[in-house]
Amino acid sequence: MGAQTRTSADSEAKVALNRNKLVLDQAKAVGLLGTAKNTRLSGRVPSELIEAAKKRAHVTSDTELLELALSRLALEDDFGARLVSRKGSIPADIDLGL
């Protein structure tokens, strides 16, 4: 069981790291991330929140966590809102062939 748990954790980490890379690459591609780090951000949050987020994202530094979280937020699409806004747009009598 221990080996299976380790394999699962390794797989989860690999997926998270790949997802993180894709997010950061996309943020760079649209000009959100570059070489200049010209803004400082600070705030007070519970340390448990930071540690849980780092663990979930598989990052170790506060800067990595902030860049990843802000990139995800900035790149987030509006699929859910668009889906909900389409409610009722398909006629009830349409033949779906089911």
SULSUL-V487904 format. One line per field, one symbol per residue. ss: DSSP state (@ for helix, = for strand, . for the rest). phi: phi as a letter, one per 30 degrees, with the letter a starting at -180 (. if undefined). burial: 1 if it has 9 or more other C-alpha atoms within 8 Angstrom, else 0. A space follows every 10 residues. Layout:
# SULSUL-V487904
ss->???
phi->???
burial->???
This chain:
# SULSUL-V487904
ss->.@@@@@@@@@ @@@@@@@@@@ @@@@@@@@@. .......... ......@@@@ @@@@@@@... .@@@@@@@@@ @@@@@...@@ @@@@@..... ........
phi->.ddddddddd ddddddddde dddddddddc idbaddccbc bbacbddddd dddddddhbc cddedddddd ddddcedcee ddddddeidc edcdddic
burial->0000000000 0010011001 0011001100 0000000000 0000000001 0011101100 0001101100 1100000000 0000000000 00000000
